Amino acid sequence: MRRLLALVLFLGACPSSVDDDDTPTPAPTPSDDDDATDDDDATDDDDATDDDDAFPDPCETYDPPVREGEVDDNALDEISGVGVSRVHEDWVWVHMDSGADTPELTALEMDGDTIGTVVLPFTNFDWEDLAVGACGPSGGSCVWIGDIGDNEGQRTNTALIRVEEPKDVPGSDDWRIELPGDRFPFEYPDGPQDAEALVVGPDGSPAVLTKREDGTTRIYQFDIDAMSPGVATEPTLVATVRTLPEELGETPSGAATAADLWPDGSRLLLRTYLQARQFDLSSGLESIDFAASREVAVAVEAQGEAMAYDSAARGIRHVAEGENPPMWFVPCVAEALD
């Protein structure tokens, strides 16, 4: 959102730095949902990578960001979520936040050229982040969307949305299709929270990271086995962690605006208005510790709200709000690729 834009523009003048078994349970069966036209089940996708062992090891250090192009569609001027496809090579999915006229996911090439658009049967109240990951314990590849923005801390209609990544799409340029999906309404256990960051674990269990102005984020974990489309659920508060060094104190610039998990769940990427950090999650999300994190140098953006891992390319993708924003790639250091 734009309320911290002036602060971020000021901070942008400062350069960023770098510190150096059992049968699987099937994905939940969709049920009726007032917002959905057709709640088909999110199924396995043969083209998607479902085995965590198939993904490369996470990168620990990164080279400086590289500009790979810019978003070619002028209408995509409030991008607030990005995720790398696990079905189509060299695709990213993006979405607009509450400024969108229609509830859409847009597929872009890595240089920002538009591939196509998926229209979903849900209202975009305030979509703030997306994550590409497992549809559920049985695998598949889905795009999860967090309708979780709540600047006033008063919403009672927050929800997560899940749609299976389409394998077969039109061969024409800039195609447009409609797809069904699942909507999971939820309420926090301790009252409304503003949030702009969503991640999905290897088993398809989502987690929301809240947006706070005290230099911390609260992490709320969902149990995918307890989630049913159209049925209200309640996540569990599993951790509260600093987003910036302690010496920076309580600051709005530390508000979490995007996040992603490495496919095996061993690393968490967290973006704030001021910087990006990678957390070691070897002991699990519940044991997250700021001491086990390091800064990742990313491009300075006036309104950076979209960031995701690219495990295939072993790097990080990020893009900002604004007209024709640059598409950035942060590669793993060359030595780490050997």
C-alpha positions as CSV (number, residue, x, y, z in Angstrom):
1,M,0.0,0.0,0.0
2,R,1.1,3.6,-0.5
3,R,1.1,5.1,3.0
4,L,4.8,4.5,3.5
5,L,5.9,5.6,0.0
6,A,7.5,8.9,1.1
7,L,9.5,7.1,3.8
8,V,10.7,4.4,1.4
9,L,11.8,6.9,-1.2
10,F,13.9,8.5,1.4
11,L,15.4,5.2,2.5
12,G,16.0,4.3,-1.1
13,A,18.8,6.8,-1.2
14,C,20.7,4.5,1.1
15,P,22.5,1.6,-0.6
16,S,21.6,-2.0,0.5
17,S,24.3,-4.2,2.0
18,V,24.9,-8.0,2.3
19,D,25.9,-9.8,5.5
20,D,28.3,-11.9,4.6
21,D,5.9,-44.7,5.0
22,D,2.2,-43.8,5.0
23,T,0.0,-43.1,2.1
24,P,-0.3,-39.4,1.6
25,T,-3.6,-37.7,2.6
26,P,-5.3,-36.3,-0.4
27,A,-5.8,-32.6,-0.8
28,P,-9.1,-31.3,0.8
29,T,-12.2,-31.9,-1.4
30,P,-13.7,-28.5,-2.4
31,S,-17.2,-27.7,-1.2
32,D,-19.7,-25.1,-2.2
33,D,-18.5,-21.5,-1.9
34,D,-20.7,-18.5,-2.4
35,D,-17.9,-16.6,-4.2
36,A,-17.0,-19.4,-6.5
37,T,-18.6,-20.5,-9.7
38,D,-17.1,-24.0,-9.6
39,D,-15.0,-25.3,-6.7
40,D,-13.2,-28.1,-8.5
41,D,-10.7,-30.0,-6.5
42,A,-7.0,-29.0,-6.9
43,T,-5.5,-32.1,-8.3
44,D,-2.0,-33.5,-8.9
45,D,-0.2,-32.1,-11.9
46,D,2.2,-34.5,-13.7
47,D,4.2,-31.5,-15.1
48,A,4.7,-30.0,-11.6
49,T,7.6,-31.0,-9.4
50,D,6.1,-32.6,-6.3
51,D,9.2,-34.2,-4.8
52,D,11.2,-31.9,-2.6
53,D,14.3,-33.9,-3.4
54,A,14.0,-32.7,-7.0
55,F,14.7,-29.1,-6.0
56,P,18.2,-27.8,-5.7
57,D,19.7,-26.9,-2.3
58,P,18.9,-23.3,-1.2
59,C,21.5,-20.6,-1.9
60,E,23.1,-19.0,1.1
61,T,24.7,-15.9,-0.6
62,Y,23.6,-13.9,-3.6
63,D,25.2,-11.7,-6.2
64,P,23.8,-8.1,-6.9
65,P,20.4,-7.8,-8.5
66,V,20.1,-7.9,-12.3
67,R,17.4,-6.0,-14.3
68,E,15.9,-8.5,-16.8
69,G,13.3,-6.2,-18.3
70,E,10.1,-4.3,-17.3
71,V,6.4,-5.1,-17.0
72,D,5.0,-4.3,-20.5
73,D,1.3,-3.9,-19.4
74,N,0.7,-0.4,-18.2
75,A,-2.4,-1.6,-16.3
76,L,-0.3,-3.7,-14.0
77,D,0.7,-0.7,-11.9
78,E,-0.1,-2.1,-8.4
79,I,1.6,-5.5,-8.4
80,S,1.6,-6.9,-4.9
81,G,2.4,-10.6,-5.4
82,V,4.7,-12.6,-7.5
83,G,5.5,-16.4,-7.7
84,V,7.5,-18.6,-10.1
85,S,5.5,-21.2,-11.9
86,R,6.3,-24.9,-11.2
87,V,4.5,-26.0,-14.3
88,H,5.7,-23.7,-17.1
89,E,9.4,-22.9,-17.6
90,D,10.4,-19.2,-17.3
91,W,7.0,-18.0,-16.1
92,V,6.0,-15.9,-13.2
93,W,2.5,-15.2,-11.8
94,V,1.6,-11.7,-10.6
95,H,-1.6,-10.1,-9.3
96,M,-2.7,-6.6,-8.5
97,D,-3.9,-5.6,-5.0
98,S,-7.2,-3.9,-4.2
99,G,-6.7,-1.5,-7.1
100,A,-7.6,-4.3,-9.6
101,D,-10.9,-4.0,-11.6
102,T,-11.2,-7.8,-11.9
103,P,-9.8,-10.7,-9.9
104,E,-7.0,-11.9,-12.2
105,L,-3.7,-13.7,-12.2
106,T,-1.3,-12.6,-14.9
107,A,1.4,-14.8,-16.4
108,L,4.6,-12.9,-17.4
109,E,7.8,-13.9,-19.0
110,M,10.9,-13.2,-16.9
111,D,11.5,-10.0,-18.8
112,G,8.0,-8.7,-18.1
113,D,6.2,-9.5,-21.4
114,T,2.6,-10.6,-20.8
115,I,1.9,-14.3,-21.6
116,G,-1.8,-14.5,-20.5
117,T,-4.4,-13.9,-17.9
118,V,-6.4,-16.2,-15.6
119,V,-9.7,-14.7,-14.4
120,L,-10.9,-16.1,-11.1
121,P,-14.5,-16.3,-9.7
122,F,-13.6,-14.4,-6.5
123,T,-13.7,-10.7,-5.4
124,N,-10.4,-9.0,-4.9
125,F,-11.0,-7.2,-1.6
126,D,-7.4,-6.7,-1.0
127,W,-5.1,-9.3,-2.5
128,E,-1.6,-8.7,-1.0
129,D,0.6,-11.7,-1.8
130,L,0.7,-15.0,-3.7
131,A,2.7,-18.2,-3.3
132,V,3.2,-21.1,-5.7
133,G,3.4,-24.5,-4.0
134,A,1.7,-27.8,-3.3
135,C,-2.0,-27.9,-3.5
136,G,-2.1,-30.2,-0.5
137,P,-0.3,-33.3,0.9
138,S,-0.9,-35.2,-2.3
139,G,1.2,-32.6,-4.2
140,G,0.2,-30.8,-7.4
141,S,1.1,-27.2,-8.1
142,C,-1.2,-24.4,-7.1
143,V,-1.2,-20.7,-6.9
144,W,-2.3,-19.5,-3.5
145,I,-3.5,-15.9,-3.1
146,G,-3.7,-14.1,0.2
147,D,-6.8,-11.8,0.4
148,I,-5.3,-10.5,3.6
149,G,-4.8,-6.8,3.4
150,D,-6.3,-4.9,6.3
151,N,-4.9,-1.4,6.9
152,E,-7.6,-0.5,9.4
153,G,-7.4,-3.8,11.3
154,Q,-11.2,-4.4,11.0
155,R,-11.7,-7.0,8.3
156,T,-13.9,-10.1,9.0
157,N,-13.7,-11.5,5.4
158,T,-10.0,-12.4,5.1
159,A,-9.4,-15.5,3.0
160,L,-6.9,-17.6,1.2
161,I,-7.6,-18.6,-2.4
162,R,-6.2,-21.7,-4.2
163,V,-6.2,-22.4,-7.9
164,E,-4.4,-25.2,-9.7
165,E,-1.8,-24.0,-12.2
166,P,-3.1,-24.6,-15.7
167,K,-1.1,-27.0,-17.9
168,D,-2.9,-26.4,-21.2
169,V,-3.3,-22.8,-22.2
170,P,-4.2,-21.2,-25.5
171,G,-1.3,-21.0,-28.0
172,S,-2.1,-17.3,-28.9
173,D,-0.2,-14.4,-27.4
174,D,-1.8,-12.6,-24.4
175,W,-4.6,-15.2,-24.0
176,R,-7.4,-14.9,-21.4
177,I,-9.1,-17.9,-19.7
178,E,-11.4,-18.4,-16.7
179,L,-10.6,-21.0,-14.1
180,P,-12.4,-22.2,-10.9
181,G,-10.7,-22.4,-7.6
182,D,-11.2,-22.7,-3.8
183,R,-11.7,-20.0,-1.3
184,F,-10.8,-20.6,2.4
185,P,-12.2,-17.9,4.7
186,F,-10.5,-17.5,8.1
187,E,-10.3,-15.4,11.2
188,Y,-7.2,-14.9,13.4
189,P,-7.4,-16.2,16.9
190,D,-6.5,-12.8,18.4
191,G,-8.5,-10.5,16.2
192,P,-8.0,-8.8,12.8
193,Q,-4.4,-8.3,11.6
194,D,-3.0,-6.5,8.6
195,A,-0.9,-8.7,6.4
196,E,0.9,-8.7,3.1
197,A,3.0,-11.9,3.1
198,L,1.9,-15.5,2.4
199,V,4.0,-18.7,2.1
200,V,3.1,-22.3,1.5
201,G,4.9,-25.3,3.0
202,P,5.9,-28.5,1.2
203,D,2.7,-30.2,2.3
204,G,0.5,-27.4,1.1
205,S,0.0,-25.8,4.5
206,P,-0.1,-22.0,4.2
207,A,1.2,-19.4,6.7
208,V,0.5,-15.7,6.8
209,L,3.1,-13.2,8.1
210,T,1.6,-10.0,9.4
211,K,2.5,-6.4,8.6
212,R,3.5,-4.5,11.7
213,E,5.2,-1.2,12.5
214,D,7.2,-2.4,15.5
215,G,10.0,-4.2,13.7
216,T,8.4,-7.6,14.0
217,T,6.1,-9.9,12.2
218,R,3.6,-12.5,13.6
219,I,3.5,-15.8,11.8
220,Y,0.1,-17.6,11.6
221,Q,0.2,-21.2,10.4
222,F,-2.7,-23.1,8.8
223,D,-3.3,-26.9,8.9
224,I,-4.1,-28.0,5.4
225,D,-5.7,-31.1,6.6
226,A,-8.2,-29.0,8.6
227,M,-9.1,-26.7,5.7
228,S,-12.2,-27.0,3.6
229,P,-13.3,-24.5,0.9
230,G,-16.0,-22.2,2.0
231,V,-15.7,-23.2,5.7
232,A,-14.2,-20.7,8.1
233,T,-10.9,-21.8,9.7
234,E,-8.5,-20.4,12.3
235,P,-4.7,-20.4,12.0
236,T,-2.4,-20.8,14.9
237,L,0.1,-18.1,16.0
238,V,3.4,-20.1,15.9
239,A,6.0,-17.3,16.1
240,T,6.9,-13.7,16.4
241,V,10.2,-12.6,15.0
242,R,12.2,-9.4,14.3
243,T,12.3,-8.3,10.7
244,L,15.2,-5.9,11.2
245,P,18.2,-5.7,13.5
246,E,17.3,-4.9,17.1
247,E,19.2,-1.6,17.0
248,L,16.8,-0.2,14.5
249,G,14.0,-0.4,17.1
250,E,10.4,0.0,16.3
251,T,10.1,1.3,12.7
252,P,7.4,1.2,10.0
253,S,10.2,0.5,7.5
254,G,10.5,-3.0,9.0
255,A,6.9,-3.9,8.0
256,A,6.8,-7.3,6.2
257,T,5.5,-6.8,2.6
258,A,6.3,-10.2,1.0
259,A,7.6,-13.6,1.8
260,D,8.4,-17.0,0.3
261,L,9.6,-20.4,1.3
262,W,12.2,-22.5,-0.5
263,P,10.4,-25.6,-1.9
264,D,11.7,-27.9,0.9
265,G,10.7,-25.4,3.6
266,S,14.3,-24.9,4.8
267,R,14.6,-21.2,4.1
268,L,12.3,-18.2,4.4
269,L,12.7,-15.1,2.3
270,L,11.2,-12.0,3.9
271,R,10.9,-8.6,2.3
272,T,10.3,-5.4,4.2
273,Y,10.2,-1.8,3.0
274,L,13.8,-1.4,4.0
275,Q,15.5,-4.7,3.0
276,A,15.2,-8.4,2.3
277,R,16.4,-11.2,4.6
278,Q,16.8,-15.0,4.4
279,F,16.0,-17.0,7.5
280,D,17.3,-20.5,8.2
281,L,14.4,-22.7,9.0
282,S,16.3,-25.9,9.6
283,S,14.6,-26.3,13.0
284,G,11.1,-25.4,11.6
285,L,9.0,-22.3,11.2
286,E,8.1,-22.4,14.9
287,S,11.8,-21.9,15.8
288,I,12.5,-19.0,13.5
289,D,15.2,-16.8,14.9
290,F,16.5,-13.5,13.6
291,A,20.0,-14.5,14.6
292,A,19.8,-17.2,12.0
293,S,19.2,-14.8,9.1
294,R,21.2,-12.6,6.8
295,E,20.4,-9.6,4.6
296,V,20.0,-10.1,0.9
297,A,20.9,-7.2,-1.4
298,V,18.0,-6.4,-3.6
299,A,17.2,-3.5,-5.9
300,V,15.9,-0.3,-4.4
301,E,12.2,0.0,-5.1
302,A,9.8,2.8,-4.0
303,Q,7.0,0.4,-3.3
304,G,8.4,-3.2,-3.1
305,E,5.7,-5.6,-2.3
306,A,6.4,-8.7,-4.4
307,M,9.3,-11.2,-4.1
308,A,9.7,-14.9,-4.5
309,Y,12.4,-17.6,-4.9
310,D,13.2,-19.1,-8.3
311,S,14.5,-22.5,-7.3
312,A,15.1,-23.6,-10.9
313,A,17.3,-20.6,-11.6
314,R,18.6,-20.6,-8.0
315,G,17.8,-17.0,-7.2
316,I,15.2,-14.5,-6.3
317,R,12.7,-12.6,-8.4
318,H,11.1,-9.3,-7.4
319,V,9.0,-6.5,-8.9
320,A,7.4,-3.4,-7.5
321,E,4.3,-1.4,-7.8
322,G,4.2,1.5,-10.3
323,E,3.8,1.8,-14.1
324,N,6.1,-0.5,-16.1
325,P,8.2,-1.5,-13.0
326,P,11.5,-3.3,-13.6
327,M,11.7,-7.1,-13.3
328,W,14.7,-8.0,-11.1
329,F,16.6,-11.3,-10.6
330,V,19.0,-11.8,-7.7
331,P,21.3,-14.7,-8.6
332,C,23.1,-17.1,-6.3
333,V,26.8,-16.3,-6.2
334,A,28.7,-18.1,-8.9
335,E,30.8,-20.1,-6.4
336,A,27.7,-21.6,-4.8
337,L,26.6,-22.9,-8.2
338,D,29.6,-25.2,-8.5
